[in-house]
Amino acid sequence: MMFWFRYYFINILVIGGSITLCLLLSPTRLPGTELLGIGTNWVLIWVVIWSVNRTVFQGVIAGLLLGLIQDGLTGAYPSHVFGLVLVGFLTARLQKQRYLQEDFISIALIVFVMVFLVETVTAIQYFAGKMRPLEEISRDYRQLVLSSAILSSLWAPVFYYPLNSWWEKAPHKTQYKVNSKK
């Protein structure tokens, strides 16, 4: 019983620590994490890593909570919530085991596609709120999406490997493991 409590406590620290690290890395521009003045989307990477082997509900909740935290840190408009909830939902629905086999490549590919999705949602919010002219949104969108997608997909395996290793080695309460790969 004490083992489960200890593991549960350490798991909470791993989850909270990795989220905190992603939130702290978001405004920083370390060497190798910036391209053309555009940084890596660390929060999106975390939501993808969390959601890829979880239920849809868990993915949506992760996107919602991290979107709200990121809105609190950066500003509420345009909101990050819509895009991150959509990322959590779609990543959890993807059923990675069925379509994509190699972990590092599939995570990088999923992050690459999800950056396009999140930035499109953000561009739509800018357009709907009439905050910027359409020509300016279109011009900035191409550079922002491509730079962020490349950087985020390259850095995603760096976060994926340690977190996935921790969660895969989690002790199970039953003596029989269920084989999720068919």
N, C-alpha and C positions, 0 to 999 in steps of 0.2 A: 504493500500500500504506500509506503513511504517513497518507493522508487517512482511510482506514477505521479505523485505530488511533485517530486523533484524534477522529473522530466517535463511536466506541465509548466512549472515555474520557469525552467530554462527555455522552453519553447516560446513562452510569452516574451522573455527577454530577447530571444533571437528575432522574433517577429517585430517587436517594438524597436529594437536596435537597427534592424535593416530599414524599417520605414523612416526612422529618424535620420539615418545616414543618407537615404535618398532625398529627403526633404532638405537636408543641409547641403548636399551636392548640387541641388537645383539652381541656386543663384550663383554658385561659384563657377569660375572658368579656369579649370586646371589645364595644364598642357595636354593636348590630345583629346580633350572633351569639347572642343570648340572648332567650328568650321564656318568661315565667312561671318563671324560674329554671332553665330547661332549655336546654342549649347545642346547637350544631350537631354532627352526627356526622361529623367530618372524615375519619376513617379509612374509614368506609363510602363516602364520596364518592370517595376515592382508589381503593378496590377496584372500584367501579363504572366509573370512568373507565378504569382499566387493563384491566378484563375485557371491556369492550364491543366491542372490536375484536381480541380475542385468542382463543386456543384455550381449551377448557375446562380443560385441565391448567394453563395459565398462570394462569387466573382462580382456580382452587382453591389453587394454590401461593401466590399473592398474598394470598388470604384467610387461609390457614393462617399464613403468616409474620407478617402484620400483626396477626392475632388473638393470636398468641403474644407479640409485642412489647407489644401493648396490655394483655394479661393481666399481663405483667411490670411494667408501669407502674402499673396500677390495682389488681390483685388477681386471683387465679385463679378466684374463684367469685363470681358466675356467670361462666363463661368467654365471652370474645368470639369464640373460635375457631369454634365451631359456626355461629354466625350469619354470620360473615364468609366462611367456606368455602362456605356455602350461597349467599351473595350472589355470590361469584366464579363458582360453578358456574352458577347461573341466568342471570346477566348474560351470560356467555359463550355460553350456549345460546340466548339470545334471538334472535339473528340480526337485529339492529337494522336492517340495510339492507333487509330484506324487509318489515318491518311498520311501522317508524317512519322517516320521512324527515328531518324537521327536527331538527338536532343539539341545539340548546339546549333545546327543548321535550321531546324524547325523553329526554335525560339527566335533566332535572328530574323527569319522570314516572317514570323507572326508579328514581331515588334515592328518590322519595316512596314507591313501593311497597316497595322494599327496606328502608326504615326500619321499616315495619310488620312485615315478616318478621323482622328482627333483634330488634326489641323483643318480638315474640311468642315467639321462641326464648328470650330472656332471662327473660320471665315464666314460661315453662314450667320453666326451670331453678330459679327461685325457688320455684315450687310443688312441684316434684319433690324439692327439697332441704329442704322444710318450713322454709325460712328466714323466711318471712313468711306471715301468714294470707291466705287467698284473697280476702277482702273488701278488704284493703289493697292487694293486687296489682292487683285489678280497678279500684279507684279511681285508683291512681297510673298504671296502664297507659294509660287513655284520655287523660289530660292529657299524659303523657310522649310517647306515640306521635304525637299530633296536633301538638304543639309542635315536636318534633324533626323530623318529616316536613316540615313547612312550612319551617322554617329550612334544613334540609339541602337541600331541593329548590331553594330560592331561591339558595343559595350554590354549588351544584354547577356551574352554567355559568361561574362566576368561575374555578374551577380547570380546568374542561374545556377552555375555549378555548385557553389557552397550551400546555397539555400535548398536546392533540390536534393543534394546529398544528405543534408540534415533531416529533411522531411521524409526521404525514402528509408532512412535508418531508424525511423521512429518505432518504438516498441508497440506491438499490437496486443490488445487485451485478450484476444482469443488465441488459442494455440494453433489454429489453422489460418494461413494467409489466403486471402481470396486473390486469385490470379486475374488481374484486370486486363491483361493483354490477351487478345484472342487471335 
